[in-house]
Amino acid sequence: MLARRSAVLCLALGAALLSGIGAWNIARSQQIAAGRETAKLQTPAAVVKEPALLVAPFGADAARNARKGWAAYQHVEPELGSPVGMKLILIPAGEFQMGATQAQLDQLMRADSNFDKETANLDKPRHRVRITRPFYIGTCEVTKGQFSKFVDEMSYVTDAEKDGNGGIGFNGKPKAADAFERDAKFTWRDWGIAQTDDEPIVNVSHNDACAFCDWLRKKDGKQYRLPTEAEWEYACRAGTTSLYYCGDDSEDLAKIANVADGAALAKFPTWDFTIFASDGWPCTAPVGKLRPNSFGVFDMTGNVWEWCADWYDPKYYANSPVSDPPGPETGTERVLRGGGWRNGAPWCASSHRQSEGPNDRSCFRGFRVAVDVPKR
C-alpha cells in the first residue's frame, strides 16, 4: 500500500515537473521571439554609421548618395517644406577648397578690366574648409510672393520703407551708369521694373532677411537662419573646383544663372560687360527655371546677390578656422554672395564675395534661407 502511494506521488510530481518545464519553455520561446522582434526594430538604427565627409571634387552621384546617407544617419528627411511653400534640401557634411587660386583670379581680371586686383584679392587665399554637420538650404531664393506673406501677417515694415530713403530701382534712363538710383518710391513692392510673385524678393536688407527667418522659426519651430558664407560657397560649388559650377567658360553661365547677358544687353544696349549667350530674362528671373547644381540647388549664381549670416572682414580668410568658420565676431558690414542679374561674369564666380551694411538694400540683392539639422 505504501509502495503504491509512493508510486502515485512520484507520478504526480513528475507530471508537475514536466508541466513546469513546458511552461518555462513556452515562456522562454516567447521571450526569444520578442527579443528577435526588438532586434529587428533596432537593427536599422544600429547599423547606420556616420557617413564619411564628402570631399571635393565630387559629382552628382556622390552628392546624391551622401545626401541619402546623412539623412538616414540623422533620422531626417532629405527635403523639407516650409509654411510659405519653400522647399529646402539637405546638404551633406563635407570638405572643399574655399576661395580662388591666383590663376583663376588672373582669368577673371583678363575677362573684365573693372574686376581689378583689389577686387580679386577679396577671394584670397584659397583655403581648406570642413563643414562638419549637414544642414538644409533653400533650393531657390526667397520670392516676392513668399516675402509678401510675411509682410501681410506681421504688418512688417522693411528698412527701405521705415527710414523714408527707399531702395535702389530703375529710373528709366538709358545709360548704365545713370539707370539705377536710390529713391523713396523704390521698395520691395515696386522698383521700377515689374516682377511676378515667383521672382526673387529684392530691396530687402540683412535686417529684413533675419526678420523673415525669425517669423518662419516661430511658425513651425525649425531653426531658420541665413547660411554662413562657408556653407553658402560649399552649397554653391556642389563639388566643383571651377570658376562657376558649370565650368570655367562664362558663356555657359546662361544655362545655370541669370547674369548680365544677351537678354540684358537688348534692354540696356550701353552695357559693355555682358556675355553673348542669353538666358531669356533681362532682369530678375523666376526662381528655379535654370539648371540646378549637383546638390539640386538653383540660382546660387546670378539672379540676385544673397545675404549671408557673417560679418565681413576682407582679411578673414587668412585666419579662419578649418571647421565650420562662423565669420568674424563683429563688423560693420555683412557678406553678400553669388552675383546678380546686372553683374558681369567675374562678379558671379563661386568664390567671389562682396559686402554691404546690414540695413542696405537694392534691386540687385535678396536672400535664401538655411535650416539647422537637429543634433543626433
Helices and strands as residue ranges (DSSP letters): H 2-47, E 54-55, H 60-74, E 79-80, E 88-91, E 94-98, H 102-111, H 117-120, G 121-123, E 127-131, E 135-138, H 144-154, H 159-162, E 167-170, E 180-183, H 206-220, E 224-225, H 229-237, G 250-255, H 262-267, E 305-311, G 316-318, E 334-337, G 345-348, E 353-356, E 365-366, E 370-372
